[in-house]
């Protein structure tokens, strides 16, 4: 049986601290890049809406899909982010983290399924004007990001056992909450633009 000396524990603590710092910096760099990515879509939205070549921004009979259905997707995305954020805080006990993380994963899977269903049943074609093109591109880009994040969340859930890496290193797992919160915020902006401003 190995004996954990004071120097061994200090080295382990220093490694965990460095790991947490690197993940935190990497997360903010990643989110900065993501912000520019979605800003390009928002620019395309306002540019094509203002340009409105041949009055083809929104052709006659083309309008947003059901606002209620879009709201369900948005609420599920916000619940995913909020549930994981609460469970991943440093003050939260490990039991609550292990309880809330799978709940967040269920919300995330439901978000992907509902958004995918909506994308399949838009009620307009991608070439029926600027709005359908931007709606499809902006929503598909967000869904693609959310699916990848859901897979990431699934890997975190698979490591939430008593000896799991996410329990031993809670700070990096906590940084992931900012990715979910960012995507939920982007979802709010997209919902306002695509369902109300358009």
C-alpha positions as YAML, in Angstrom:
chain: A
units: angstrom
residues:
- id: 1
  name: UNK
  ca: [0.00, 0.00, 0.00]
- id: 2
  name: UNK
  ca: [1.45, 3.38, -1.08]
- id: 3
  name: UNK
  ca: [1.97, 6.02, 1.57]
- id: 4
  name: UNK
  ca: [1.05, 9.57, 0.56]
- id: 5
  name: UNK
  ca: [3.68, 11.88, 1.94]
- id: 6
  name: UNK
  ca: [3.29, 15.63, 2.41]
- id: 7
  name: UNK
  ca: [5.48, 16.35, -0.62]
- id: 8
  name: UNK
  ca: [3.42, 13.93, -2.76]
- id: 9
  name: UNK
  ca: [0.19, 15.66, -1.74]
- id: 10
  name: UNK
  ca: [1.69, 19.11, -2.40]
- id: 11
  name: UNK
  ca: [2.76, 18.02, -5.89]
- id: 12
  name: UNK
  ca: [-0.71, 16.62, -6.58]
- id: 13
  name: UNK
  ca: [-2.33, 19.87, -5.40]
- id: 14
  name: UNK
  ca: [0.02, 21.95, -7.56]
- id: 15
  name: UNK
  ca: [-0.76, 19.78, -10.57]
- id: 16
  name: UNK
  ca: [-4.51, 20.12, -10.01]
- id: 17
  name: UNK
  ca: [-4.15, 23.90, -9.64]
- id: 18
  name: UNK
  ca: [-2.16, 24.17, -12.88]
- id: 19
  name: UNK
  ca: [-4.63, 21.90, -14.67]
- id: 20
  name: UNK
  ca: [-7.55, 24.04, -13.53]
- id: 21
  name: UNK
  ca: [-5.82, 27.25, -14.64]
- id: 22
  name: UNK
  ca: [-4.99, 25.84, -18.09]
- id: 23
  name: UNK
  ca: [-8.54, 24.60, -18.62]
- id: 24
  name: UNK
  ca: [-9.98, 27.95, -17.51]
- id: 25
  name: UNK
  ca: [-7.78, 29.91, -19.95]
- id: 26
  name: UNK
  ca: [-8.49, 27.43, -22.74]
- id: 27
  name: UNK
  ca: [-12.22, 27.70, -22.11]
- id: 28
  name: UNK
  ca: [-12.21, 31.49, -22.39]
- id: 29
  name: UNK
  ca: [-10.11, 31.38, -25.58]
- id: 30
  name: UNK
  ca: [-12.53, 28.84, -27.04]
- id: 31
  name: UNK
  ca: [-15.54, 30.97, -26.10]
- id: 32
  name: UNK
  ca: [-13.91, 34.05, -27.66]
- id: 33
  name: UNK
  ca: [-13.51, 32.18, -30.94]
- id: 34
  name: UNK
  ca: [-17.10, 30.96, -30.70]
- id: 35
  name: UNK
  ca: [-18.32, 34.51, -30.18]
- id: 36
  name: UNK
  ca: [-16.71, 35.60, -33.44]
- id: 37
  name: UNK
  ca: [-18.23, 32.57, -35.19]
- id: 38
  name: UNK
  ca: [-21.78, 33.41, -34.13]
- id: 39
  name: UNK
  ca: [-21.21, 37.15, -34.66]
- id: 40
  name: UNK
  ca: [-20.65, 36.34, -38.34]
- id: 41
  name: UNK
  ca: [-24.10, 34.75, -38.48]
- id: 42
  name: UNK
  ca: [-25.68, 37.73, -36.72]
- id: 43
  name: UNK
  ca: [-23.98, 40.06, -39.19]
- id: 44
  name: UNK
  ca: [-25.35, 37.98, -42.08]
- id: 45
  name: UNK
  ca: [-28.83, 38.24, -40.54]
- id: 46
  name: UNK
  ca: [-28.80, 42.03, -40.30]
- id: 47
  name: UNK
  ca: [-26.98, 42.55, -43.59]
- id: 48
  name: UNK
  ca: [-29.33, 40.42, -45.69]
- id: 49
  name: UNK
  ca: [-32.36, 41.81, -43.87]
- id: 50
  name: UNK
  ca: [-31.26, 45.40, -44.61]
- id: 51
  name: UNK
  ca: [-30.22, 44.64, -48.19]
- id: 52
  name: UNK
  ca: [-33.45, 42.78, -49.04]
- id: 53
  name: UNK
  ca: [-32.55, 42.26, -52.72]
- id: 54
  name: UNK
  ca: [-35.68, 42.03, -54.90]
- id: 55
  name: UNK
  ca: [-37.75, 41.94, -51.72]
- id: 56
  name: UNK
  ca: [-36.51, 38.39, -51.21]
- id: 57
  name: UNK
  ca: [-35.60, 38.57, -47.52]
- id: 58
  name: UNK
  ca: [-38.91, 36.94, -46.70]
- id: 59
  name: UNK
  ca: [-40.93, 35.71, -49.65]
- id: 60
  name: UNK
  ca: [-44.69, 35.76, -49.41]
- id: 61
  name: UNK
  ca: [-45.92, 32.96, -47.21]
- id: 62
  name: UNK
  ca: [-42.52, 32.41, -45.59]
- id: 63
  name: UNK
  ca: [-42.41, 33.08, -41.88]
- id: 64
  name: UNK
  ca: [-40.80, 31.78, -38.72]
- id: 65
  name: UNK
  ca: [-41.70, 28.29, -37.55]
- id: 66
  name: UNK
  ca: [-43.75, 27.90, -34.37]
- id: 67
  name: UNK
  ca: [-42.51, 30.30, -31.68]
- id: 68
  name: UNK
  ca: [-43.79, 27.91, -29.04]
- id: 69
  name: UNK
  ca: [-41.71, 25.06, -30.39]
- id: 70
  name: UNK
  ca: [-38.66, 27.30, -30.58]
- id: 71
  name: UNK
  ca: [-39.29, 28.35, -26.99]
- id: 72
  name: UNK
  ca: [-39.33, 24.70, -25.88]
- id: 73
  name: UNK
  ca: [-35.88, 24.19, -27.45]
- id: 74
  name: UNK
  ca: [-34.60, 27.36, -25.80]
- id: 75
  name: UNK
  ca: [-35.98, 26.43, -22.37]
- id: 76
  name: UNK
  ca: [-34.38, 22.98, -22.59]
- id: 77
  name: UNK
  ca: [-31.02, 24.57, -23.50]
- id: 78
  name: UNK
  ca: [-31.27, 27.00, -20.56]
- id: 79
  name: UNK
  ca: [-32.24, 24.15, -18.20]
- id: 80
  name: UNK
  ca: [-29.22, 22.16, -19.41]
- id: 81
  name: UNK
  ca: [-26.86, 25.04, -18.66]
- id: 82
  name: UNK
  ca: [-28.47, 25.98, -15.34]
- id: 83
  name: UNK
  ca: [-28.60, 22.41, -14.02]
- id: 84
  name: UNK
  ca: [-24.98, 21.73, -14.84]
- id: 85
  name: UNK
  ca: [-23.86, 25.14, -13.53]
- id: 86
  name: UNK
  ca: [-25.51, 24.53, -10.14]
- id: 87
  name: UNK
  ca: [-24.12, 21.00, -9.89]
- id: 88
  name: UNK
  ca: [-20.57, 21.91, -10.91]
- id: 89
  name: UNK
  ca: [-19.90, 24.75, -8.48]
- id: 90
  name: UNK
  ca: [-17.06, 24.14, -6.01]
- id: 91
  name: UNK
  ca: [-19.41, 24.52, -3.04]
- id: 92
  name: UNK
  ca: [-21.68, 21.78, -4.34]
- id: 93
  name: UNK
  ca: [-21.16, 18.37, -2.78]
- id: 94
  name: UNK
  ca: [-19.97, 15.49, -4.95]
- id: 95
  name: UNK
  ca: [-23.30, 13.70, -4.49]
- id: 96
  name: UNK
  ca: [-25.22, 16.66, -5.92]
- id: 97
  name: UNK
  ca: [-22.76, 16.88, -8.82]
- id: 98
  name: UNK
  ca: [-23.29, 13.19, -9.60]
- id: 99
  name: UNK
  ca: [-27.05, 13.73, -9.36]
- id: 100
  name: UNK
  ca: [-27.42, 16.91, -11.43]
- id: 101
  name: UNK
  ca: [-24.91, 16.12, -14.19]
- id: 102
  name: UNK
  ca: [-26.98, 13.24, -15.66]
- id: 103
  name: UNK
  ca: [-30.09, 15.44, -15.41]
- id: 104
  name: UNK
  ca: [-28.27, 18.09, -17.45]
- id: 105
  name: UNK
  ca: [-27.36, 15.42, -19.99]
- id: 106
  name: UNK
  ca: [-31.02, 14.40, -20.34]
- id: 107
  name: UNK
  ca: [-31.98, 18.04, -20.94]
- id: 108
  name: UNK
  ca: [-29.15, 18.36, -23.49]
- id: 109
  name: UNK
  ca: [-30.23, 15.26, -25.42]
- id: 110
  name: UNK
  ca: [-33.83, 16.50, -25.44]
- id: 111
  name: UNK
  ca: [-32.62, 19.89, -26.75]
- id: 112
  name: UNK
  ca: [-30.78, 18.22, -29.63]
- id: 113
  name: UNK
  ca: [-33.75, 15.99, -30.51]
- id: 114
  name: UNK
  ca: [-36.32, 18.80, -30.42]
- id: 115
  name: UNK
  ca: [-34.11, 21.16, -32.42]
- id: 116
  name: UNK
  ca: [-33.38, 18.44, -34.95]
- id: 117
  name: UNK
  ca: [-37.10, 17.75, -35.34]
- id: 118
  name: UNK
  ca: [-37.80, 21.44, -35.90]
- id: 119
  name: UNK
  ca: [-35.04, 21.66, -38.51]
- id: 120
  name: UNK
  ca: [-36.62, 18.74, -40.34]
- id: 121
  name: UNK
  ca: [-40.05, 20.41, -40.34]
- id: 122
  name: UNK
  ca: [-39.34, 24.09, -41.05]
- id: 123
  name: UNK
  ca: [-42.12, 24.61, -43.56]
- id: 124
  name: UNK
  ca: [-39.89, 26.43, -46.05]
- id: 125
  name: UNK
  ca: [-37.02, 25.60, -48.36]
- id: 126
  name: UNK
  ca: [-33.47, 26.82, -47.93]
- id: 127
  name: UNK
  ca: [-33.58, 28.75, -51.22]
- id: 128
  name: UNK
  ca: [-36.83, 30.63, -50.62]
- id: 129
  name: UNK
  ca: [-35.10, 33.88, -49.65]
- id: 130
  name: UNK
  ca: [-32.59, 35.35, -47.26]
- id: 131
  name: UNK
  ca: [-34.51, 34.59, -44.07]
- id: 132
  name: UNK
  ca: [-34.87, 30.83, -44.72]
- id: 133
  name: UNK
  ca: [-31.16, 30.60, -45.58]
- id: 134
  name: UNK
  ca: [-30.03, 32.51, -42.49]
- id: 135
  name: UNK
  ca: [-32.51, 30.68, -40.25]
- id: 136
  name: UNK
  ca: [-31.27, 27.30, -41.45]
- id: 137
  name: UNK
  ca: [-27.59, 28.22, -41.26]
- id: 138
  name: UNK
  ca: [-27.75, 29.94, -37.89]
- id: 139
  name: UNK
  ca: [-29.86, 27.22, -36.31]
- id: 140
  name: UNK
  ca: [-27.83, 24.37, -37.81]
- id: 141
  name: UNK
  ca: [-24.57, 25.97, -36.64]
- id: 142
  name: UNK
  ca: [-25.97, 26.29, -33.11]
- id: 143
  name: UNK
  ca: [-27.30, 22.72, -33.18]
- id: 144
  name: UNK
  ca: [-23.96, 21.38, -34.40]
- id: 145
  name: UNK
  ca: [-22.21, 23.14, -31.50]
- id: 146
  name: UNK
  ca: [-24.79, 21.88, -29.03]
- id: 147
  name: UNK
  ca: [-24.51, 18.27, -30.23]
- id: 148
  name: UNK
  ca: [-20.73, 18.41, -29.75]
- id: 149
  name: UNK
  ca: [-21.20, 19.92, -26.30]
- id: 150
  name: UNK
  ca: [-23.71, 17.18, -25.43]
- id: 151
  name: UNK
  ca: [-21.12, 14.55, -26.36]
- id: 152
  name: UNK
  ca: [-18.62, 16.38, -24.15]
- id: 153
  name: UNK
  ca: [-21.17, 16.41, -21.33]
- id: 154
  name: UNK
  ca: [-21.72, 12.67, -21.79]
- id: 155
  name: UNK
  ca: [-17.98, 12.08, -21.29]
- id: 156
  name: UNK
  ca: [-18.16, 14.08, -18.05]
- id: 157
  name: UNK
  ca: [-21.15, 12.03, -16.86]
- id: 158
  name: UNK
  ca: [-19.25, 8.81, -17.59]
- id: 159
  name: UNK
  ca: [-16.50, 9.98, -15.20]
- id: 160
  name: UNK
  ca: [-18.67, 11.01, -12.25]
- id: 161
  name: UNK
  ca: [-18.13, 7.82, -10.25]
- id: 162
  name: UNK
  ca: [-16.51, 8.01, -6.81]
- id: 163
  name: UNK
  ca: [-13.03, 7.59, -8.34]
- id: 164
  name: UNK
  ca: [-13.85, 9.48, -11.52]
- id: 165
  name: UNK
  ca: [-11.65, 12.21, -12.90]
- id: 166
  name: UNK
  ca: [-14.39, 14.86, -12.73]
- id: 167
  name: UNK
  ca: [-14.77, 14.26, -8.99]
- id: 168
  name: UNK
  ca: [-11.03, 14.43, -8.35]
- id: 169
  name: UNK
  ca: [-10.66, 17.54, -10.53]
- id: 170
  name: UNK
  ca: [-13.80, 19.56, -10.09]
- id: 171
  name: UNK
  ca: [-12.36, 22.87, -11.31]
- id: 172
  name: UNK
  ca: [-11.88, 21.77, -14.95]
- id: 173
  name: UNK
  ca: [-15.33, 20.17, -14.89]
- id: 174
  name: UNK
  ca: [-16.68, 23.46, -13.54]
- id: 175
  name: UNK
  ca: [-15.16, 25.41, -16.43]
- id: 176
  name: UNK
  ca: [-17.29, 23.40, -18.84]
- id: 177
  name: UNK
  ca: [-20.38, 25.10, -17.36]
- id: 178
  name: UNK
  ca: [-19.35, 28.34, -19.11]
- id: 179
  name: UNK
  ca: [-19.55, 26.58, -22.49]
- id: 180
  name: UNK
  ca: [-23.14, 25.51, -21.77]
- id: 181
  name: UNK
  ca: [-24.07, 28.96, -20.48]
- id: 182
  name: UNK
  ca: [-22.56, 30.55, -23.60]
- id: 183
  name: UNK
  ca: [-24.56, 28.30, -25.93]
- id: 184
  name: UNK
  ca: [-27.73, 29.00, -23.95]
- id: 185
  name: UNK
  ca: [-27.09, 32.75, -24.28]
- id: 186
  name: UNK
  ca: [-26.50, 32.37, -28.03]
- id: 187
  name: UNK
  ca: [-29.76, 30.44, -28.20]
- id: 188
  name: UNK
  ca: [-31.57, 33.36, -26.55]
- id: 189
  name: UNK
  ca: [-30.10, 35.84, -29.06]
- id: 190
  name: UNK
  ca: [-30.92, 33.56, -32.00]
- id: 191
  name: UNK
  ca: [-34.48, 33.07, -30.77]
- id: 192
  name: UNK
  ca: [-35.09, 36.81, -30.49]
- id: 193
  name: UNK
  ca: [-33.60, 37.51, -33.92]
- id: 194
  name: UNK
  ca: [-35.17, 34.62, -35.83]
- id: 195
  name: UNK
  ca: [-38.65, 34.63, -34.27]
- id: 196
  name: UNK
  ca: [-39.27, 38.30, -33.43]
- id: 197
  name: UNK
  ca: [-36.89, 40.66, -35.23]
- id: 198
  name: UNK
  ca: [-37.08, 38.93, -38.62]
...
